[in-house]
Amino acid sequence: MTTLDDAIRRVHEATSDEELFGPDDPHRGYLRLAAVLHPDRVAPGARAAATDAFVTLTNRWRARGTVVFGRYRVGAVAHTGDLANLHDLGRGLLLKQPRRPVNNDLMEREATALRRIADAGDPRYLPYVPRMVDTFRHRDPGTGQERRVNVLGSVPHLTSLADVMRLRPEGLDPRDAAWIWRRLLVALGLAHRAGVVHGAVLPEHILIETTDHGVVLVDWCYSVVDGLDHVPAVVERYADWYPPEVHNRLPPEPGTDIAMAARSMTALMGGHAPAALLSFADGCTLPSPRSRPDDAWALLAELDDLLERLYGVRKFRPLNL
């Protein structure tokens, strides 16, 4: 049994979390020490020393596994993306760092794109993309490797279309997919008017909020600004979803994003998509960029007309996943 003196000494002398909490069951080790050191359980004469050790113990436990990135303390990875890990900072903020430093340039693309959209985009539609809060270089003290880190702001409680497709493998009702497609075109219209092409409009990157019908288009690491470059990489498991110009390493156009959005939406609806919506999507995914629509706002108006012919006047449909 651990005595009070042993517990105080262990707290102040332990040089690692493993040494302090034990290697096998750290949580149990923490609870045992906390029970011994709790100020309400010790004699009055030892209370000051016990309280000091108890505070140190609880602070060490709370900080266990945290890493400092600049002025941000982060814990475990909350989400994993194609090339980066995301840590939840709370208050609607996520810290994003690439798993490999070789992808620092893609993180810089994201920062450049989101800042351009924030500066040149219509403020009414900025919630359709993440907010660039901070970007900086972080040097790993252990390896010396430098990574570009982005801190992003967005709304909470988002679900990716990839998750929706796993939950509804038979496909989503087109009346539910309709509001997602509409809002996705708003996000693209916002970006394209600011001179930014997303370059990877895929189910993992289209996030939805089901209660208020929100859409956020994320992961701008593959973006191209002002058509000055080609899309730098493809997500291999979706290689056949990309239009030819991406594989041919040609500069993407707004129609590149529109084609990928249509491909994502037809996959989302599965076998439920009516022939008219499939025909609409086919027109968005023609092989030649010059044959595709290139104005997301104009396409949204066309989609609205089609949806009204199919389903009547728009009305709110709760989506319960």
C-alpha positions in Angstrom: 0.0 0.0 0.0 1.3 3.4 -1.0 1.9 5.7 2.0 1.4 9.5 1.9 5.1 10.2 2.0 5.7 7.7 -0.8 2.9 9.3 -2.9 4.3 12.9 -2.4 7.8 11.7 -3.2 6.6 9.9 -6.4 4.7 12.9 -7.7 7.7 15.3 -7.3 10.4 12.9 -8.5 8.7 11.1 -11.4 10.3 12.2 -14.7 7.7 10.6 -17.0 4.0 9.8 -17.1 4.8 6.1 -17.1 6.9 6.5 -14.0 4.2 8.5 -12.2 1.1 6.6 -13.3 2.5 3.2 -14.1 2.9 1.4 -17.4 0.0 -1.1 -17.3 -3.1 0.9 -16.2 -2.3 4.6 -16.0 -5.9 5.6 -15.0 -5.9 3.2 -12.1 -2.5 4.4 -11.0 -3.8 8.0 -11.1 -6.8 7.1 -9.0 -4.8 5.3 -6.4 -2.4 8.3 -6.0 -5.3 10.7 -5.9 -7.0 8.7 -3.1 -3.9 8.9 -1.0 -3.2 12.6 -1.6 -6.7 14.0 -1.5 -6.6 16.9 1.1 -9.8 15.7 2.8 -8.2 12.4 3.6 -5.0 13.5 5.3 -4.2 14.8 8.8 -4.2 18.6 9.2 -0.5 18.7 9.6 0.2 17.1 6.3 -2.5 18.9 4.4 -0.4 21.6 2.8 2.2 19.1 1.4 -0.6 16.7 0.3 -2.6 19.5 -1.4 0.5 20.7 -3.3 1.2 17.1 -4.5 -2.5 16.6 -5.4 -2.6 19.7 -7.6 0.6 18.6 -9.3 -0.8 15.1 -9.9 -4.1 16.3 -11.4 -2.3 18.8 -13.6 0.1 16.1 -14.8 -2.9 13.8 -15.5 -4.8 16.4 -17.5 -1.7 17.3 -19.5 -0.9 13.6 -20.1 -0.3 13.0 -23.8 -0.5 16.6 -24.8 1.9 18.3 -27.2 2.5 22.0 -27.6 2.2 23.5 -31.1 3.2 27.1 -30.9 0.7 28.6 -28.4 -1.7 25.6 -28.6 -1.7 22.6 -26.3 -3.3 19.6 -28.0 -4.2 16.1 -26.8 -5.1 13.0 -28.8 -5.9 13.0 -32.5 -9.6 13.7 -33.0 -9.9 13.1 -36.7 -7.6 11.8 -39.5 -7.7 13.1 -43.0 -6.1 12.1 -46.3 -2.7 13.5 -45.3 -3.1 15.3 -41.9 -4.2 14.7 -38.3 -6.7 17.1 -36.7 -6.8 17.9 -33.0 -9.8 19.4 -31.4 -8.9 22.6 -29.5 -12.5 23.3 -28.4 -14.5 26.4 -29.2 -15.0 25.2 -32.7 -11.3 25.2 -33.5 -9.2 22.4 -35.0 -5.4 22.2 -35.3 -4.4 20.4 -38.5 -0.9 19.1 -39.0 0.4 16.9 -41.9 1.6 13.4 -40.9 4.6 13.8 -43.2 6.6 17.1 -43.6 6.7 16.5 -47.4 3.1 17.6 -47.5 3.8 21.1 -46.0 3.2 22.6 -49.4 -0.3 21.3 -49.4 -1.0 22.8 -46.0 0.3 26.1 -47.5 -2.1 25.7 -50.4 -5.0 25.4 -47.9 -4.0 28.5 -46.0 -3.6 30.5 -49.2 -7.0 29.4 -50.6 -9.0 30.0 -47.4 -7.4 33.5 -47.0 -8.2 34.4 -50.6 -11.8 33.3 -50.1 -12.1 35.2 -46.8 -10.7 38.3 -48.5 -12.5 38.2 -51.8 -15.6 36.0 -51.1 -19.1 37.1 -50.3 -19.3 37.4 -46.5 -22.8 35.9 -46.5 -21.5 32.5 -47.6 -18.2 32.3 -45.7 -19.6 29.7 -43.3 -19.7 27.2 -46.2 -15.9 26.9 -45.9 -13.6 26.6 -42.8 -12.2 29.8 -41.3 -8.4 30.2 -41.4 -7.5 31.2 -37.8 -3.8 30.7 -37.7 -1.0 29.1 -39.7 2.7 28.6 -38.6 5.7 26.3 -38.8 6.2 23.9 -35.9 9.5 22.1 -35.3 9.2 18.7 -33.6 11.6 18.8 -30.6 12.3 15.1 -30.9 13.0 14.7 -34.6 13.8 18.3 -35.6 11.3 17.9 -38.5 9.3 21.1 -39.4 5.6 21.0 -40.3 3.2 23.6 -41.5 0.3 23.7 -39.0 -3.1 25.3 -39.8 -5.7 26.2 -37.1 -9.2 26.2 -38.6 -12.6 27.3 -37.3 -15.9 25.8 -38.3 -19.3 24.8 -36.9 -19.5 21.7 -34.7 -21.4 18.5 -35.1 -20.6 17.9 -38.8 -20.9 14.6 -40.6 -19.1 13.7 -43.8 -21.0 12.4 -46.9 -18.7 9.4 -46.7 -20.2 8.6 -43.3 -23.7 9.2 -44.6 -23.0 6.8 -47.4 -21.9 4.2 -44.9 -25.0 4.8 -42.8 -27.3 4.6 -45.8 -25.6 2.2 -48.2 -28.8 1.9 -50.2 -28.6 5.6 -51.0 -30.2 8.8 -49.7 -33.6 10.1 -50.6 -33.0 12.6 -53.5 -35.2 15.1 -51.6 -32.6 15.0 -48.8 -29.7 15.0 -51.2 -31.2 18.1 -52.9 -30.4 20.6 -50.1 -26.9 19.2 -49.8 -26.3 19.6 -53.6 -27.7 23.1 -53.5 -25.5 24.2 -50.6 -22.5 22.5 -52.1 -23.0 24.6 -55.2 -23.1 27.7 -53.0 -19.7 26.8 -51.5 -18.3 26.3 -55.0 -19.8 29.5 -56.2 -18.2 31.4 -53.3 -14.8 29.9 -54.0 -14.9 30.2 -57.8 -15.9 33.9 -57.7 -12.8 34.4 -55.5 -10.5 32.7 -58.0 -10.2 29.4 -56.1 -10.8 25.8 -57.4 -11.1 23.2 -54.6 -9.6 20.3 -56.6 -11.0 17.4 -54.5 -14.8 17.7 -54.1 -15.1 14.2 -52.6 -17.5 12.6 -50.0 -14.9 12.9 -47.2 -14.5 16.6 -47.8 -18.2 17.5 -47.9 -19.5 17.9 -44.4 -23.1 18.4 -43.4 -25.0 19.6 -40.3 -28.3 17.8 -40.3 -30.3 19.9 -37.9 -30.0 23.2 -39.7 -29.1 21.8 -43.1 -25.6 23.3 -43.2 -22.8 22.3 -45.6 -19.1 23.0 -45.1 -16.6 22.1 -47.9 -13.2 21.2 -46.2 -9.7 20.1 -47.0 -8.5 22.9 -49.4 -5.0 21.3 -49.6 -5.5 20.4 -53.2 -6.7 23.8 -54.3 -5.5 26.0 -57.1 -5.7 29.8 -57.1 -6.2 31.8 -60.3 -5.6 28.7 -62.5 -1.9 29.1 -62.1 -1.1 25.4 -61.4 -2.5 21.9 -61.7 -4.1 19.9 -58.8 -1.0 18.7 -56.9 -2.3 15.2 -55.9 -5.3 12.9 -56.1 -6.8 10.8 -53.3 -6.0 7.4 -54.7 -9.1 5.6 -53.6 -11.1 8.1 -55.6 -8.8 8.2 -58.6 -11.6 7.4 -61.1 -13.8 10.2 -59.7 -11.5 12.9 -61.0 -12.1 14.5 -64.4 -9.5 14.0 -67.2 -7.8 17.4 -66.8 -6.7 16.5 -63.3 -5.0 13.3 -64.4 -3.5 15.2 -67.4 -2.0 17.7 -64.9 -3.8 20.6 -66.6 -5.0 23.7 -64.7 -8.4 22.9 -63.2 -11.4 25.0 -63.9 -14.7 25.7 -62.0 -16.1 22.8 -64.1 -13.6 20.5 -62.5 -15.2 21.0 -59.1 -18.7 20.9 -60.5 -18.0 17.6 -62.1 -16.7 16.1 -58.9 -19.6 17.5 -56.9 -22.1 15.8 -59.3 -20.2 12.5 -59.0 -20.4 12.7 -55.2 -24.1 13.5 -55.3 -25.1 10.6 -57.6 -23.1 8.3 -55.4 -24.9 9.7 -52.3 -28.3 9.0 -53.8 -27.4 5.6 -55.1 -30.3 3.8 -56.7 -32.8 6.4 -55.6 -31.8 9.1 -58.0 -34.5 9.8 -60.6 -33.6 9.8 -64.3 -33.9 13.6 -64.5 -31.3 14.2 -61.8 -29.0 11.6 -63.3 -29.2 13.3 -66.7 -28.5 16.6 -64.9 -25.4 15.1 -63.3 -24.3 13.6 -66.6 -24.2 17.0 -68.1 -21.9 18.1 -65.3 -19.4 15.3 -65.8 -18.8 15.4 -69.6 -15.1 14.6 -70.4 -14.3 17.9 -71.9 -14.2 20.9 -69.4 -15.5 23.2 -72.2 -18.6 21.1 -72.5 -19.4 21.2 -68.7 -21.2 24.0 -66.8 -18.6 26.4 -65.4 -20.8 28.8 -63.3 -21.9 27.2 -60.0 -24.4 30.0 -59.3 -26.1 29.6 -62.7 -26.1 25.8 -62.3 -27.8 26.3 -58.9 -30.7 28.1 -60.6 -31.0 25.3 -63.1 -31.0 22.7 -60.3 -33.7 24.7 -58.4 -35.9 24.6 -61.5 -35.4 20.9 -62.0 -36.1 20.2 -58.3 -39.3 22.2 -58.4 -40.5 20.3 -61.5 -39.7 17.0 -59.7 -40.9 17.7 -56.1 -42.8 21.0 -56.1 -42.1 24.0 -53.9 -39.1 23.6 -51.6 -39.9 22.8 -48.0 -37.8 21.8 -45.0 -37.2 18.0 -44.6 -35.6 16.9 -41.3 -32.7 14.5 -42.0 -32.4 11.9 -39.1 -29.3 9.8 -39.5 
